[in-house]
Amino acid sequence: ATGDPGVRYVRLWEHGLLERLPDVVDPAVVAAAFDGTVGMILLRDVTDQLLTPSEPFSVKAHTRFLANMAAMHAALWGWHDDVGLTPLSTRYRIFAPAVAEAEAALGSSAVVPKVMADGWGRLGTVSPSLADLVLPLLDDVGPLISALEEVPHTLVHGDWKAANIGSHMDGRTVLLDFGEASGEASPIADLSWYLALNSDLLPESKDEAISTYRSALEGHGIDTGGWWDRAVALELLGSMVQ
């Protein structure tokens, strides 16, 4: 779906980007290598720190996740991708109908592409107005990309979902699965995806969560004036396209 054989995760390691993460974010990576065919990532065993599947986030944990997300974004504020991670032009088409069609043509038995195809097929009935807005962007994501290039960027993880998150006793957040969608993007790309993928686990409304993250980001000295509302609107749309 992203055109990556597994090398992007390795690039994060080789170029020291994982080392630049703040201490409150633990990627658990010990070593990484690419043998020309597949990327291999060696992790510390963090099984005991991972979240219990489908268990709602406590207010304390949720607030800490957003605070640590903001710390990660602030630590790499203004970073531009010079190592070849996931580009914006790819990010928003990972789950596009064309990907589902390609998987079907390959005879794939994977569940996710089938669910993707079913979901896109139903969108026009469930919400015609949303379909009118989103489907053209799946054919040409250029207008969305152009708009997003005008807001601040940082390094994003790309998949802050419960299955990739854990907590250490000292408050650090375990964050697994870097690489698949990591790259340069608006920080709100991580926030909006977190809201979407964890929507049934959140202890506060999405609007409240957006405010919680914004306060945390500003606490790191990031000025959110002038670009915030536009970035939020664009990335909420971007998450729907994705």
C-alpha positions in Angstrom: 0.0 0.0 0.0 2.9 2.4 0.7 5.4 1.0 -1.8 7.8 0.2 1.0 9.5 -3.3 1.4 10.4 -2.5 5.0 13.3 -0.1 4.5 11.7 3.0 6.0 11.7 1.7 9.5 15.4 0.9 9.1 16.1 4.4 7.8 14.6 5.9 11.0 17.1 3.8 12.9 20.1 4.3 10.7 19.7 8.1 10.4 19.3 8.5 14.2 15.7 9.8 14.1 14.6 7.3 16.8 17.4 8.6 19.0 16.1 12.2 18.6 12.7 11.2 20.1 12.2 12.7 23.6 12.7 10.3 26.6 8.9 10.2 27.1 8.5 8.2 23.9 10.0 4.7 23.8 10.1 3.0 20.4 11.7 -0.1 22.0 14.0 -0.6 19.0 17.4 -2.3 19.7 18.6 -2.7 16.2 17.5 -2.7 12.6 18.7 -3.9 9.2 17.6 -4.3 5.6 18.9 -7.2 3.6 17.6 -6.0 0.2 14.4 -7.9 0.5 12.9 -7.3 3.9 13.3 -4.9 6.8 14.2 -6.5 10.2 13.6 -4.7 13.5 14.8 -6.1 16.8 12.7 -4.9 19.8 13.0 -5.1 23.5 10.2 -7.2 25.0 7.6 -4.7 26.1 4.7 -7.1 26.2 3.8 -6.3 29.8 3.7 -2.6 29.0 1.2 -2.8 26.0 -2.4 -1.8 26.4 -5.1 -4.3 27.0 -7.0 -4.6 23.7 -10.3 -2.7 23.5 -10.0 -1.4 27.1 -11.0 2.3 27.3 -8.2 4.8 28.1 -8.3 6.3 31.5 -8.2 10.1 31.7 -4.7 10.0 33.1 -3.4 7.6 30.4 -5.1 9.5 27.5 -3.8 12.9 28.7 -0.3 11.4 29.0 -0.5 9.9 25.5 -1.4 13.3 24.0 1.3 15.1 26.1 4.0 12.6 25.0 2.7 12.9 21.4 3.1 16.7 21.6 6.6 16.3 23.1 7.6 14.1 20.2 6.3 16.6 17.7 7.9 19.5 19.4 11.3 17.8 19.6 11.4 17.5 15.8 9.5 20.7 15.0 10.3 21.9 11.5 12.0 18.6 10.5 12.0 17.9 6.7 12.3 14.5 5.3 15.7 13.9 3.7 15.9 10.2 4.4 13.0 8.9 2.2 10.1 8.1 4.6 6.4 8.0 3.7 5.6 11.1 1.5 2.4 13.0 1.8 1.3 11.9 -1.6 1.3 8.3 -0.3 0.0 8.8 3.2 -3.5 9.7 2.3 -4.0 6.8 -0.2 -2.8 3.9 1.9 -6.4 2.6 2.3 -7.7 3.9 -1.1 -10.1 1.8 -3.2 -7.3 1.3 -5.7 -5.3 -0.5 -3.0 -8.3 -2.8 -2.2 -8.7 -3.5 -5.9 -5.0 -4.3 -6.3 -5.1 -6.7 -3.4 -8.3 -8.4 -4.8 -6.6 -8.8 -8.2 -3.6 -10.5 -6.4 -6.0 -13.0 -4.8 -5.1 -11.7 -1.4 -6.8 -13.3 1.6 -6.1 -10.4 3.9 -9.1 -9.1 5.7 -8.4 -5.4 5.8 -8.5 -4.8 2.0 -11.9 -6.5 1.8 -13.2 -4.3 4.6 -11.8 -1.2 2.9 -13.6 -2.1 -0.4 -16.9 -2.7 1.5 -16.5 0.6 3.4 -15.8 2.7 0.3 -18.7 1.0 -1.5 -21.1 2.1 1.3 -19.9 5.6 1.8 -22.1 7.1 -0.9 -25.2 5.7 0.7 -24.2 6.5 4.3 -23.1 10.0 3.6 -23.5 11.3 0.0 -22.1 14.7 0.9 -19.0 13.2 2.4 -18.6 11.0 -0.6 -18.8 14.0 -2.9 -16.0 15.6 -0.9 -13.7 12.7 -0.3 -13.9 10.5 -3.4 -12.5 13.1 -5.8 -9.5 13.5 -3.5 -8.8 9.8 -3.8 -8.5 10.3 -7.5 -6.4 13.4 -7.1 -5.0 14.1 -3.7 -3.0 17.1 -5.0 -5.2 19.9 -3.6 -5.1 18.4 -0.1 -1.3 18.0 -0.3 -0.8 21.6 -1.5 -2.8 22.9 1.4 -1.0 20.8 3.9 2.3 22.0 2.7 1.4 25.5 4.0 1.1 24.4 7.7 4.0 23.5 10.0 5.5 20.0 9.7 7.3 17.6 12.0 8.1 13.9 12.2 5.0 11.9 12.7 4.6 8.3 13.7 1.5 7.9 11.5 -0.4 5.2 13.5 -1.1 6.1 17.1 -3.6 3.4 17.7 -4.2 1.4 20.8 -2.5 -1.7 19.4 0.7 0.2 19.0 0.7 1.9 22.3 1.9 1.0 25.8 2.8 2.6 29.1 5.8 2.4 31.4 5.3 2.8 35.1 7.3 6.0 35.0 4.9 7.6 32.5 6.8 7.0 29.3 4.7 5.9 26.3 5.7 2.8 24.4 5.1 3.5 20.7 5.6 0.6 18.2 5.3 0.2 14.5 7.3 3.2 13.3 8.1 3.1 9.6 4.8 2.0 7.9 3.4 5.5 7.9 6.1 7.6 9.6 7.4 10.7 7.8 7.1 14.4 7.4 3.6 15.8 8.0 1.5 18.2 10.0 1.5 17.2 13.7 -2.3 17.0 13.4 -1.9 14.0 11.2 -1.0 12.0 14.3 -3.6 13.6 16.4 -6.5 13.1 13.9 -5.5 9.5 13.3 -5.4 8.9 17.1 -8.9 10.3 17.4 -10.2 8.2 14.5 -8.6 4.9 15.4 -9.3 5.1 19.1 -12.7 6.8 18.9 -14.5 4.2 21.1 -11.7 4.3 23.8 -11.4 8.0 24.5 -12.4 9.3 27.9 -13.3 12.8 26.5 -14.8 14.2 23.3 -12.7 14.6 20.2 -13.0 18.4 20.5 -11.7 18.2 24.1 -8.9 15.9 23.1 -7.9 18.4 20.4 -7.7 21.1 23.0 -5.8 18.8 25.4 -3.1 18.2 22.7 -3.0 21.9 21.7 -2.3 22.9 25.3 0.5 20.3 25.6 2.1 21.5 22.3 2.0 25.1 23.4 3.5 23.9 26.7 6.6 23.1 24.7 6.8 26.6 23.3 5.1 25.9 20.0 3.1 28.9 18.8 -0.2 27.5 17.4 -1.6 30.9 16.3 -2.3 31.5 12.7 -2.2 27.9 11.4 -4.0 25.7 14.0 -7.6 25.8 12.8 -6.7 25.3 9.2 -4.4 22.4 10.0 -7.1 20.7 12.1 -9.7 21.0 9.4 -7.3 19.7 6.7 -6.1 16.7 8.8 -9.6 15.7 9.9 -10.4 15.7 6.2 -7.1 13.9 5.5 -8.0 11.2 8.0 -11.3 10.6 6.3 -9.5 10.3 2.9 -7.0 8.0 4.4 
